[in-house]
Amino acid sequence: MEKKAKVLVADDEEINRLLIEAMLSSIGYDVVMARDGFEVLELAHSASPDVILLDVMMPKMDGFETAILLRSNEETKLIPIVMVTALHEVEDRVRALKAGADDFLTKPVNKTELSARVQSLVKVKAYNDHMKNYQKELEEEVARKTSLLREALHQIKIASLDTILRLSYAAEFKDENTGLHIQRVSLYAAAISRQMEMDDETVDAILYASLMHDIGKIGIPDYILLKSSRLDIAEWKIMRQHTTIGAAIMKGSSSNIVQLAEQIALNHHEKWDGSGYPQGLSGTDIPLVGRIVIVADVFDALTSNRPYKKTISVEKAFTIIHKRKGTHFDPAVVDAFFAIKDEIRKIISQKNNDKEYFLRGLDNVNK
């Protein structure tokens, strides 16, 4: 059964309310009644009328003020308003329109005219409700699709991360400490980048790209990579080639992440004072991503076991990093690094060597 349209009739004179109620009830409308503007505002919310017939001359709050308040409220602003008035001056009608009236009825009210006005505005209200509901449904659908897209992108991101991790592991597959090293360096680099107020997209790119900082070691012989003593001059010359090999592997990509990885692979052994390799760059001639990974890589090397050396304490490593500020390292990067010492310690404390380890660290970086 079709729901009856509801009309709110507002008039301070009971006889007028009852007369209009009788007219509307006889042609199939439900009627609720109010004696003043305050009751109109209350019933407009509680009764959800389809049309409001609003007398202009009411006590406490007149029809003009009531209409303005109805139009200013999100829940009632779309309800059609008919001003019922004995006023005939053009100025009064203009004032009513400015207050938000949609139509007018002149007292005494004619039943035929009343029916036509209300019937027309009920259709307007139905259309407004339809559009409002459609907009709400559309917004909900957009939100749902956005959520699905966000989840799909997250899965793509995880898959990309998995691929990058596995390719990075391939570079030093025989070194059991490598997985943790490349992950920690990546997390340190991302945390430093965020502290330096880079945007989220750039931080994520650095997070991924820095995983491949040592990818060039895939071209270095195992007898050098796994040597348990210090390298001699000839071996050290070969080892240094991992920077240029890594850059060559990444060269020519259209991917922003791979382009960053190329810069990092080539420059992560340069030094602020120009005494690094392979190009002997100094200061800001070293790309910023390289300067960030330099700090992250050296710190992790200091605090990790290697075939040729034992780890040192975290606090001693912090001291060394600070001591080399302005010589080995970019001072601004060191300052950012020391500003997140607690976060660095949190990354160090995670005890696992698989992808889940890295993802937990990634959650910390992105908080």
C-alpha positions as CSV (number, residue, x, y, z in Angstrom):
1,M,0.0,0.0,0.0
2,E,1.4,3.4,-1.0
3,K,2.4,5.6,1.9
4,K,0.4,8.8,2.3
5,A,2.2,12.1,1.9
6,K,2.4,14.1,5.1
7,V,1.7,17.8,5.4
8,L,2.7,19.9,8.4
9,V,0.2,22.8,8.9
10,A,1.4,25.7,11.1
11,D,-1.0,28.4,12.2
12,D,-1.6,30.0,15.6
13,E,-5.4,30.0,15.0
14,E,-6.9,26.7,15.7
15,I,-9.9,27.2,13.3
16,N,-7.4,27.8,10.4
17,R,-5.5,24.6,11.3
18,L,-8.6,22.5,11.5
19,L,-10.0,23.9,8.3
20,I,-6.9,23.1,6.3
21,E,-6.6,19.7,8.0
22,A,-10.1,18.9,6.8
23,M,-9.4,19.9,3.3
24,L,-6.1,17.9,3.1
25,S,-7.5,14.8,4.9
26,S,-10.4,14.6,2.4
27,I,-8.0,14.3,-0.5
28,G,-5.7,11.7,1.1
29,Y,-3.0,13.4,3.0
30,D,-1.8,12.8,6.6
31,V,-1.7,16.0,8.6
32,V,0.3,17.1,11.6
33,M,-0.2,20.5,13.1
34,A,1.8,23.2,14.9
35,R,0.8,26.4,16.7
36,D,4.1,28.3,16.4
37,G,7.5,28.3,14.9
38,F,9.2,26.3,17.6
39,E,6.7,23.5,17.2
40,V,7.3,23.6,13.4
41,L,11.0,23.1,13.9
42,E,10.4,20.2,16.3
43,L,7.9,18.4,14.1
44,A,10.0,19.1,10.9
45,H,12.6,16.7,12.5
46,S,10.3,14.2,14.3
47,A,7.5,13.9,11.8
48,S,9.5,14.3,8.5
49,P,6.7,16.0,6.6
50,D,6.7,16.2,2.8
51,V,5.4,19.7,2.7
52,I,5.1,22.5,5.3
53,L,2.2,25.0,5.2
54,L,3.6,27.9,7.2
55,D,1.5,30.9,8.4
56,V,3.5,34.1,8.4
57,M,1.9,35.8,11.4
58,M,2.6,33.6,14.4
59,P,3.6,34.3,18.0
60,K,7.1,33.7,19.4
61,M,8.6,33.1,16.0
62,D,7.0,34.3,12.7
63,G,7.0,32.4,9.5
64,F,9.9,34.2,7.9
65,E,12.3,33.4,10.8
66,T,11.0,29.8,10.9
67,A,11.6,29.3,7.2
68,I,15.1,30.6,7.5
69,L,15.9,28.2,10.3
70,L,14.3,25.3,8.3
71,R,16.5,26.1,5.3
72,S,19.7,26.4,7.4
73,N,19.3,22.9,8.8
74,E,20.7,19.9,6.9
75,E,17.8,17.6,7.7
76,T,15.0,20.0,6.8
77,K,16.4,22.2,4.1
78,L,14.8,20.2,1.3
79,I,11.3,20.2,2.6
80,P,9.1,22.4,0.4
81,I,7.6,25.4,2.2
82,V,4.3,27.2,1.3
83,M,3.7,30.5,3.0
84,V,0.0,30.9,4.0
85,T,-0.6,34.6,4.5
86,A,-3.1,37.4,4.3
87,L,-0.3,39.8,3.3
88,H,-0.6,41.0,-0.3
89,E,2.3,43.4,-0.6
90,V,5.1,42.5,-3.1
91,E,7.7,43.3,-0.4
92,D,6.2,40.6,1.8
93,R,6.4,38.0,-0.9
94,V,9.9,38.9,-1.8
95,R,10.9,38.6,1.9
96,A,9.2,35.2,2.0
97,L,11.2,34.0,-1.1
98,K,14.4,35.2,0.5
99,A,13.5,33.3,3.6
100,G,13.2,30.1,1.6
101,A,9.5,29.8,0.6
102,D,8.7,27.7,-2.5
103,D,5.2,28.9,-3.0
104,F,2.3,31.0,-1.6
105,L,-1.3,30.6,-0.5
106,T,-3.5,33.5,0.3
107,K,-6.1,33.5,3.1
108,P,-8.8,32.4,2.9
109,V,-7.4,29.2,1.4
110,N,-9.2,27.8,-1.6
111,K,-9.4,23.9,-1.5
112,T,-8.7,23.5,-5.2
113,E,-5.7,25.8,-5.1
114,L,-4.5,24.1,-1.9
115,S,-4.7,20.7,-3.5
116,A,-2.8,21.8,-6.6
117,R,0.0,23.5,-4.6
118,V,0.5,20.6,-2.2
119,Q,0.3,17.9,-4.9
120,S,3.0,19.7,-7.0
121,L,5.3,20.2,-4.0
122,V,4.9,16.6,-2.8
123,K,6.3,15.5,-6.2
124,V,9.2,18.0,-5.7
125,K,9.9,16.5,-2.3
126,A,9.7,13.0,-3.7
127,Y,12.2,13.9,-6.4
128,N,14.5,15.6,-3.9
129,D,14.4,12.5,-1.7
130,H,15.1,10.3,-4.6
131,M,18.2,12.4,-5.6
132,K,19.4,12.5,-2.0
133,N,19.1,8.7,-1.6
134,Y,20.7,8.2,-5.0
135,Q,23.6,10.5,-4.0
136,K,24.0,8.6,-0.7
137,E,23.9,5.2,-2.6
138,L,26.4,6.6,-5.1
139,E,28.7,7.8,-2.3
140,E,28.5,4.4,-0.6
141,E,29.3,2.6,-3.8
142,V,32.2,4.9,-4.5
143,A,33.4,4.3,-0.9
144,R,33.1,0.5,-1.4
145,K,34.9,0.6,-4.8
146,T,37.6,2.9,-3.3
147,S,38.1,0.4,-0.4
148,L,38.4,-2.5,-2.9
149,L,40.8,-0.5,-5.0
150,R,42.8,0.5,-2.0
151,E,43.0,-3.2,-1.0
152,A,44.0,-4.2,-4.5
153,L,46.7,-1.6,-4.6
154,H,47.9,-2.8,-1.2
155,Q,48.1,-6.3,-2.5
156,I,50.0,-5.1,-5.6
157,K,52.3,-3.2,-3.2
158,I,53.0,-6.3,-1.1
159,A,53.6,-8.4,-4.3
160,S,56.0,-5.7,-5.6
161,L,57.8,-5.7,-2.2
162,D,58.0,-9.5,-2.2
163,T,59.6,-9.4,-5.7
164,I,62.1,-6.7,-4.8
165,L,63.0,-8.5,-1.6
166,R,63.6,-11.8,-3.5
167,L,65.7,-10.1,-6.2
168,S,67.7,-8.3,-3.5
169,Y,68.3,-11.6,-1.7
170,A,69.6,-13.1,-4.9
171,A,72.5,-10.6,-4.9
172,E,74.0,-12.1,-1.7
173,F,72.2,-15.4,-1.4
174,K,75.0,-17.2,0.3
175,D,75.3,-14.6,3.2
176,E,72.7,-15.5,5.9
177,N,72.9,-12.0,7.4
178,T,72.0,-10.2,4.2
179,G,68.2,-10.5,4.4
180,L,68.1,-8.6,7.7
181,H,70.7,-6.1,6.5
182,I,68.9,-5.0,3.4
183,Q,65.6,-4.8,5.2
184,R,67.0,-2.7,8.1
185,V,68.8,-0.4,5.8
186,S,65.6,0.1,3.9
187,L,63.6,0.8,7.1
188,Y,66.3,3.2,8.4
189,A,66.3,5.1,5.1
190,A,62.5,5.4,5.0
191,A,62.4,6.6,8.6
192,I,65.1,9.2,8.0
193,S,63.3,10.4,4.8
194,R,60.0,10.8,6.7
195,Q,61.8,12.7,9.5
196,M,63.2,15.0,6.7
197,E,59.5,15.7,5.8
198,M,59.4,14.0,2.5
199,D,56.0,13.1,1.2
200,D,54.6,9.6,1.7
201,E,55.0,8.7,-1.9
202,T,58.7,9.6,-1.9
203,V,59.2,7.8,1.4
204,D,57.7,4.6,0.0
205,A,59.8,4.9,-3.1
206,I,63.0,5.2,-1.0
207,L,61.8,2.3,1.2
208,Y,61.6,0.1,-1.9
209,A,64.6,1.4,-3.8
210,S,67.0,1.2,-0.9
211,L,66.3,-2.6,-0.7
212,M,68.4,-2.8,-3.9
213,H,71.4,-0.8,-2.7
214,D,73.7,-3.8,-2.9
215,I,72.2,-5.5,-5.9
216,G,75.5,-5.0,-7.7
217,K,77.1,-7.6,-5.5
218,I,75.5,-10.2,-7.7
219,G,78.5,-9.6,-10.0
220,I,81.2,-9.9,-7.3
221,P,82.9,-13.3,-6.8
222,D,81.9,-15.3,-3.7
223,Y,85.5,-15.6,-2.6
224,I,85.6,-11.9,-2.1
225,L,82.1,-11.5,-0.7
226,L,82.5,-14.2,1.9
227,K,86.2,-13.7,2.7
228,S,86.7,-13.9,6.5
229,S,89.6,-11.5,6.6
230,R,90.2,-8.0,5.3
231,L,90.3,-7.6,1.5
232,D,93.6,-6.9,-0.1
233,I,94.0,-4.0,-2.6
234,A,93.1,-6.0,-5.7
235,E,90.1,-7.6,-4.0
236,W,88.9,-4.2,-2.7
237,K,89.1,-2.8,-6.2
238,I,86.8,-5.6,-7.4
239,M,84.5,-5.2,-4.4
240,R,84.0,-1.5,-5.2
241,Q,82.6,-2.4,-8.6
242,H,79.4,-3.5,-7.0
243,T,78.3,0.2,-7.1
244,T,78.7,0.6,-10.8
245,I,77.4,-2.9,-11.5
246,G,74.2,-2.2,-9.5
247,A,73.7,1.1,-11.3
248,A,74.2,-0.7,-14.7
249,I,71.6,-3.3,-13.7
250,M,69.0,-0.5,-13.0
251,K,70.0,1.8,-15.9
252,G,67.3,2.9,-18.4
253,S,64.2,2.0,-16.4
254,S,61.0,4.2,-16.6
255,S,60.1,3.3,-13.1
256,N,60.6,6.0,-10.4
257,I,61.6,3.3,-7.9
258,V,64.2,1.7,-10.1
259,Q,65.6,5.1,-11.0
260,L,66.0,5.9,-7.3
261,A,67.6,2.4,-6.9
262,E,70.1,3.2,-9.6
263,Q,71.1,6.4,-7.8
264,I,71.3,4.6,-4.5
265,A,73.3,1.7,-5.8
266,L,75.8,4.0,-7.5
267,N,76.2,6.5,-4.6
268,H,75.8,4.7,-1.3
269,H,79.6,4.6,-0.8
270,E,80.3,8.2,-1.5
271,K,81.3,10.5,1.4
272,W,80.3,14.1,2.2
273,D,84.0,15.2,2.1
274,G,84.6,13.6,-1.4
275,S,86.7,10.7,-0.2
276,G,84.2,8.0,-1.1
277,Y,83.7,5.9,-4.3
278,P,83.1,5.3,-7.2
279,Q,83.0,8.9,-8.4
280,G,84.4,10.8,-5.4
281,L,81.4,13.1,-5.2
282,S,81.1,15.5,-2.3
283,G,78.4,17.5,-0.5
284,T,75.2,18.0,-2.3
285,D,76.6,16.7,-5.5
286,I,75.7,13.3,-4.0
287,P,72.0,12.7,-4.6
288,L,70.0,13.1,-1.4
289,V,68.7,9.5,-1.5
290,G,72.3,8.4,-1.7
291,R,73.2,10.5,1.3
292,I,70.4,9.0,3.3
293,V,71.3,5.4,2.5
294,I,75.0,6.1,3.3
295,V,74.0,6.8,6.9
296,A,71.6,3.8,7.1
297,D,74.1,1.4,5.5
298,V,77.1,2.4,7.6
299,F,75.1,2.3,10.8
300,D,73.8,-1.2,10.0
301,A,77.2,-2.4,9.0
302,L,78.6,-1.2,12.3
303,T,75.9,-3.0,14.3
304,S,76.0,-6.3,12.2
305,N,78.3,-9.2,12.1
306,R,80.3,-9.6,8.9
307,P,82.7,-12.4,7.8
308,Y,85.6,-10.1,8.6
309,K,84.4,-8.4,11.8
310,K,82.2,-8.6,14.8
311,T,79.3,-6.3,15.7
312,I,79.7,-3.2,18.0
313,S,77.1,-1.9,20.4
314,V,74.3,0.3,19.1
315,E,75.4,3.2,21.3
316,K,79.0,3.0,20.0
317,A,77.6,3.0,16.5
318,F,75.6,6.2,17.2
319,T,78.8,7.8,18.5
320,I,80.7,6.9,15.4
321,I,78.0,8.2,13.1
322,H,77.9,11.5,15.1
323,K,81.7,11.8,15.0
324,R,81.8,11.5,11.2
325,K,79.1,14.1,10.7
326,G,80.3,16.6,8.1
327,T,83.1,14.3,6.9
328,H,81.6,11.0,5.9
329,F,77.9,12.0,6.3
330,D,75.6,14.8,5.3
331,P,75.0,16.8,8.6
332,A,71.3,17.3,7.9
333,V,70.8,13.5,7.4
334,V,72.7,12.8,10.6
335,D,70.5,15.3,12.5
336,A,67.4,13.6,11.1
337,F,68.8,10.2,12.0
338,F,69.5,11.2,15.6
339,A,66.0,12.7,15.9
340,I,64.6,9.2,15.5
341,K,67.0,7.2,17.6
342,D,64.1,5.5,19.4
343,E,62.6,4.4,16.1
344,I,66.0,3.1,15.0
345,R,66.3,1.1,18.1
346,K,62.8,-0.4,17.6
347,I,63.8,-1.5,14.1
348,I,67.0,-3.1,15.4
349,S,65.0,-5.0,18.1
350,Q,62.9,-7.0,15.7
351,K,64.0,-10.6,15.6
352,N,63.1,-12.3,12.4
353,N,64.6,-12.7,8.9
354,D,61.6,-13.1,6.7
355,K,59.2,-10.8,4.8
356,E,56.9,-10.6,7.9
357,Y,59.8,-9.0,9.8
358,F,60.0,-6.3,7.1
359,L,56.3,-5.7,7.0
360,R,56.1,-5.2,10.7
361,G,58.9,-2.6,10.4
362,L,57.1,-1.0,7.5
363,D,54.0,-0.6,9.7
364,N,56.2,1.2,12.2
365,V,57.7,3.5,9.6
366,N,54.2,4.4,8.2
367,K,52.6,5.3,11.6
